[in-house]
Amino acid sequence: MSTDTTQATPEYRIAMGRLLVMYTQIDRLIMEICAERIGTAPDLRAKLGLAKQVGDESRHVMIQQEWMAKFGTSATPVFTPAQEAAIRAHFRNLPWLEFLADMYVCVEALGSEAVEQIVPIADPGTRASLRTPLADELDHVAFGVGRLKEELLKLPPDEREAFIVNLEGRIERMTRRFHEMGVNVAAMFAAVGADYAELGDVVNARRSALLQEIAAAA
């Protein structure tokens, strides 16, 4: 658990600064990816859901940039331009159903769950800067996971079952690709006072609950 003393250390400020930069980069990438997807979304409701998310993510980027300027962190990106391009290409090439799974289960639901664990141990300014983004993420997950359930019901039973069985593998592949980018997230979390093993347990529990929810609905 973080303390005021932990928050005052140079290690905390550097690590929290890098986490803020990474989180902001991810929100900007999500904004760009969802904006690009609007044109090929299957119906008006899907287009409107994506459009709302684009607006939300743009607000998150502005909030985080304003806070990072006050926090005094380095604005050097965590992900390189080549890594950003690879992330965009991954989502650009996905069919709609796979897009929903990777964006809203792997990135939004599980990613926001990890960020949630930072809130109780963060400094007051960082905690305040995350309040609106994390509240909005609940809407994004509800939209994306809800739409995933609907789309699964349209599939023949054998295809639906196969997709659900393979969903955990999709999560594992996305996680592995993230770690292959060379970002030492464990060290950053440790430097801000988080127990990375405990965080992993929380995220894994959320993953299991999501998989069960999706399977039960389909």
N, C-alpha and C positions, 0 to 999 in steps of 0.2 A: 504494500500500500504506500502511495506517495505521501510525503509530508511537505510542509512549507519549506523545510530545509532542503529536501530533494529538489523542489521547484526552483530554488535559488542557485543551484549549482550550474556551472557552465555546461556540464554534460547533459543536464536536463534541457537546457535551452537549445543546445545544438540538436539533440535528438528530437525534441518536440517540434522544432523548426523544420526538420526534414520530414517528419510525419505530416505536418501541415502542408508542406509543398507537395508531397506525394498525394495526399487526399485531394488537394485542389487540382492537381494535374488529372487525376482520375475523374473528378467531376467535369472538368472541361472536355475530356475525351468522351465521356458519356453524352454530354450535350451535343458534341459534333456527330457522334455515331447515331444518336436518336434523330437528330435533325435530318441526316442523310436518309434515314430509314422511312421517314414520313411518306415520301412519294411512292414507295412500293408496299406500304402497309395494306392489308387485305380489305379493310373497310373503314368507314368514317370514324367509328368509335375507336378503332386502333390508332388512326391518324391523330385524333384529338388527344388520346392518352399520351402519345409520344410528344405531341406539341406542348402539352402541359409540362411534361418532364423537361423538355428543352428550356422552357421558361424558368422552371425551378432550378435547374442546374446552373443556368446563367446567374441567377441570384446567389447561389451558393459560392460560385467563383468570386463574385464581387465581395461578398461578406468575408471570405477567407483572405482575399488579397488585401483588403483594408486592415484586417487583424494582423496579418503577417508584417505589414509595414510598421504597425505599432509595436509588434513583438520584436522586430529587429532581426528577423532571421534572414539567412541567405536565400535569394530567390532562384538559385541554381536548380534547374530541373532534376528530379530524381530519375526519370526515364529519358533516355536519349531520343533524338528525332527518329532514329531507325526503329527503336522499340515502340514509339508511338505509332509509327506507320504500320508496324506489324500488328498492333492491337486493332487499329482501324480495319486493316485488311481481313483479320480474322472475323470480325463481326459483319463486315460488308459481304462476305462470301457465304454467310449462313442462311439456310432456308428459315422461314418465319418461325417454325416450331423450335428449332435449335437456337435461334436468336433469343426467343423468350427464355429458354432454359439457361443459356449462358449469361445473359444480361441480368435476369431478375432472380434467379436462384444463386448462381455462382458469384456474381459481382454485387448486385444490390442487397440481397438478403444477407448473405454471409459476410460480405465486406462491411456493411453497416453494423452488423453484429459485433465485429472486431472493433470498429471505431467506438461503439457504445461502451466498450470496456475501458476506454481511455477517459471518458467523461468524469467519473468519480475521482480520479487521481490527477486530473489536469489542473493547471492554474486557472483562476477565475475568468480571465480574458479568453483563454482557449475554450473553456467550458461554455461560455456565452456564445462564442462564434460557431459552435457546433449545434446549438439548440435548434435553430431553424432548419439547417440541412438534414439533421437526423429525423426531425418531425416529418419533413417532406418525403424522406426515404420510405416511410411507412406507406404512404400513398402509392409510391412507385412500385413497391413490392406487391401491394394489394392488386394493383392494375396488372402487373406482369404475371404474377403467379395465378391470379384469377383467370387471365386470358389463356395461360398455358393449360389449365384444367379444361377450359372450354374446347380448346383445339384438340386435346387428347381424346375427348369424347366423340369427336368427329371421325376418328381413325377406326379401322376394323379392329376387333378385339386383340388379334394376335400382334398387330403393329403397335397398338397402344401398350400392351404388356411389355413388348420388347423395348420400347422407348423408355418406359419407367424403370425397367431392369438396368438399362444402360445409363440412366441418369447419374447414378453415383460415380460411374466411370468418367462422365463428362466433368464432374466436379473435380475429381482427382487430376485429370489432365489439365484443367485450367489452373489448379493450384500449382502443379508441377511447372507449368510454363511461367507462372509468376515468379516462382523461386529461381528459375533458370535465368531470370533477368539480372540476377546478382545483387538484389536489394537485400541488405541484412536487416530485415524487419525485426528479427528476434533481438538483436543488439539495441535497436532503437527503442523497442518497447521496454527492455530491461533498464535502459538509461532514464526513462521517464517514471520508473517505479512500478511497472507492470510485471506480473508473473506470466511469462509467455506460455508456459505449460498449462497453467490454469486457463488462460485465454483460449488456447487450443481446445481445451475440454468444453468450454462454453460454446465455441463455434461449432464443434462437432455435434454437440447436443442439439443445436439449432438446425444443423444439417439433417440429422436423423428425424427430427420433428417435421421438417419440411417435406422430406421424402415420404414419410408416412401420410402426411396430409394430402399430398398430390396423388399417391397411390389410392387412398381411400375415396377421393373424389372421382377418380377415373374408373 
